[in-house]
C-alpha cells in the first residue's frame, strides 16, 4: 500500500510539473547594430582610442574594425576593447591601419606611377597601381609582355614595396 501511495504521489508531482509554464525569458542575441554600438561606445570612451575614428561592423560572427591610428598599441587596444564586448565566440578582423602605413602606401603609389609614365617602355600602358601595407597590385592592360615585365620590375625596385601582385593583361 505504501508503495502504491508513493507511485501515486510521484505521478501527481510529475503531472503538475508538466502543466506549469516557465516564466523565464529566452535570451536572444543582440542585434548587429547593438553590438557595433557597444564597441563604438567603448572605443570612444577609452583614452587610448577615443581620438581616432574607428568603425566596427559586424557580419555573422565576425567583427571588422576599420580606421586609422598612429601607434600599434592603439590598434591592439581597439581589438582588445572589441573582444571585451563580444567575448571569445566571435572573430575580430582588425583592419585598422597605422598612419605611417598609409603615408608609405601613398608614397609608393606616387613614386611608381611617376616611374611608369616616365619609362619609355611603360609610358603608354594603361596601368592602375594600388598599395596596401607595402603590397603593390598592378591592374590594367599592356600591349606586350615586355611592358608587363618592365612594370613589375619598376614596382619591385620602388622603395617600401614588399610584394608585387601583377594582374596586368597583355592585349597585344
C-alpha positions as CSV (number, residue, x, y, z in Angstrom):
1,X,0.0,0.0,0.0
2,X,2.8,2.4,0.9
3,X,4.4,1.6,-2.4
4,X,1.2,2.4,-4.3
5,X,0.8,5.7,-2.5
6,X,4.4,6.6,-3.3
7,X,3.9,5.8,-7.0
8,X,0.7,7.9,-6.9
9,X,2.5,10.9,-5.3
10,X,5.3,10.7,-7.8
11,X,2.8,10.6,-10.7
12,X,0.9,13.6,-9.3
13,X,4.1,15.6,-8.9
14,X,5.2,14.8,-12.5
15,X,1.7,15.7,-13.8
16,X,1.5,19.0,-12.0
17,X,5.1,19.9,-13.1
18,X,4.2,19.3,-16.8
19,X,1.3,21.8,-16.6
20,X,3.3,24.8,-15.4
21,X,4.8,27.3,-17.7
22,X,8.3,28.6,-17.5
23,X,8.2,32.4,-17.0
24,X,11.9,32.9,-17.7
25,X,12.5,35.0,-20.8
26,X,14.5,33.2,-23.5
27,X,17.8,35.0,-24.1
28,X,18.1,36.5,-27.5
29,X,21.3,37.5,-29.2
30,X,21.8,41.3,-29.5
31,X,21.4,42.7,-33.0
32,X,24.5,43.6,-35.1
33,X,23.8,47.3,-34.7
34,X,23.6,46.9,-30.9
35,X,27.0,45.1,-30.8
36,X,28.5,47.7,-33.1
37,X,27.2,50.5,-30.9
38,X,28.6,48.9,-27.8
39,X,32.0,48.6,-29.4
40,X,31.9,52.1,-30.8
41,X,31.0,53.4,-27.3
42,X,33.9,51.5,-25.7
43,X,36.3,52.9,-28.3
44,X,35.0,56.5,-27.8
45,X,35.3,56.4,-24.0
46,X,38.8,54.8,-23.9
47,X,41.6,57.3,-23.5
48,X,43.9,55.4,-25.9
49,X,41.4,55.1,-28.8
50,X,38.9,58.0,-28.3
51,X,40.8,60.4,-30.6
52,X,40.5,58.1,-33.6
53,X,37.7,57.3,-36.0
54,X,37.4,53.5,-35.7
55,X,34.3,51.9,-37.3
56,X,33.2,48.4,-36.2
57,X,30.9,46.4,-38.5
58,X,29.5,43.0,-37.7
59,X,28.6,40.4,-40.2
60,X,27.8,36.9,-39.0
61,X,30.2,36.1,-36.2
62,X,32.9,38.5,-37.4
63,X,33.5,42.0,-36.1
64,X,35.6,44.1,-38.6
65,X,37.4,47.1,-37.2
66,X,38.4,49.7,-39.8
67,X,40.2,53.0,-39.1
68,X,43.5,54.8,-38.7
69,X,45.7,55.1,-35.6
70,X,49.3,56.3,-35.0
71,X,50.6,53.5,-32.9
72,X,50.5,49.7,-32.9
73,X,49.4,49.9,-29.2
74,X,46.3,51.8,-30.2
75,X,45.4,49.2,-32.9
76,X,45.9,46.4,-30.4
77,X,43.9,48.2,-27.7
78,X,40.9,48.7,-30.1
79,X,40.9,45.0,-30.8
80,X,41.1,44.2,-27.1
81,X,38.1,46.5,-26.4
82,X,36.1,44.9,-29.2
83,X,37.0,41.4,-27.8
84,X,35.8,42.6,-24.3
85,X,32.3,43.3,-25.8
86,X,31.8,40.2,-27.9
87,X,33.8,37.6,-26.0
88,X,35.7,34.7,-27.5
89,X,32.8,33.3,-29.6
90,X,33.2,35.9,-32.3
91,X,36.2,36.7,-34.6
92,X,37.8,40.1,-34.6
93,X,39.2,41.2,-38.0
94,X,41.4,44.1,-37.1
95,X,41.9,46.0,-40.3
96,X,42.9,49.3,-38.5
97,X,45.9,50.8,-40.3
98,X,48.8,52.9,-38.9
99,X,49.2,56.4,-40.3
100,X,52.7,55.6,-41.4
101,X,51.5,52.6,-43.4
102,X,49.0,54.9,-45.2
103,X,51.7,57.5,-45.9
104,X,54.1,54.8,-47.1
105,X,51.4,53.3,-49.4
106,X,50.6,56.8,-50.9
107,X,54.3,57.4,-51.4
108,X,54.8,54.0,-53.1
109,X,51.9,54.7,-55.5
110,X,53.1,58.2,-56.4
111,X,56.7,57.1,-57.0
112,X,55.6,54.0,-59.0
113,X,53.2,56.0,-61.2
114,X,55.9,58.5,-61.9
115,X,58.3,55.7,-62.9
116,X,55.7,54.1,-65.2
117,X,54.8,57.3,-67.1
118,X,58.5,58.4,-67.5
119,X,59.8,54.9,-68.6
120,X,59.9,54.7,-72.4
121,X,58.7,51.0,-72.3
122,X,55.7,51.5,-70.0
123,X,54.6,55.2,-70.5
124,X,51.7,54.4,-72.9
125,X,50.4,51.4,-71.0
126,X,47.0,51.6,-69.2
127,X,48.1,50.6,-65.7
128,X,46.4,51.1,-62.3
129,X,48.6,51.0,-59.2
130,X,47.4,50.2,-55.7
131,X,49.4,49.6,-52.5
132,X,48.3,48.3,-49.1
133,X,50.9,47.8,-46.4
134,X,53.7,47.6,-49.0
135,X,51.9,45.1,-51.2
136,X,51.6,46.6,-54.7
137,X,48.8,45.5,-57.0
138,X,49.1,46.2,-60.7
139,X,45.9,46.1,-62.8
140,X,45.1,47.1,-66.3
141,X,46.2,46.2,-69.8
142,X,49.5,46.4,-71.6
143,X,50.3,45.7,-75.3
144,X,53.4,43.5,-74.8
145,X,54.9,41.0,-72.4
146,X,57.9,43.4,-72.2
147,X,55.6,46.1,-70.8
148,X,54.3,43.7,-68.2
149,X,57.7,42.6,-67.1
150,X,59.1,46.1,-67.0
151,X,56.2,47.4,-64.9
152,X,56.7,44.6,-62.4
153,X,60.5,45.3,-62.3
154,X,59.7,49.0,-61.6
155,X,57.4,48.1,-58.8
156,X,59.9,45.7,-57.2
157,X,62.6,48.5,-57.4
158,X,60.4,51.1,-55.6
159,X,61.3,51.8,-52.0
160,X,58.9,50.3,-49.5
161,X,57.5,47.6,-51.7
162,X,57.4,44.3,-50.0
163,X,55.5,42.2,-52.6
164,X,54.0,42.7,-56.1
165,X,50.8,41.3,-57.5
166,X,51.0,41.6,-61.2
167,X,47.4,41.3,-62.6
168,X,48.3,43.0,-65.9
169,X,46.7,41.5,-69.0
170,X,48.6,41.5,-72.3
171,X,46.2,42.6,-75.0
172,X,48.8,42.9,-77.8
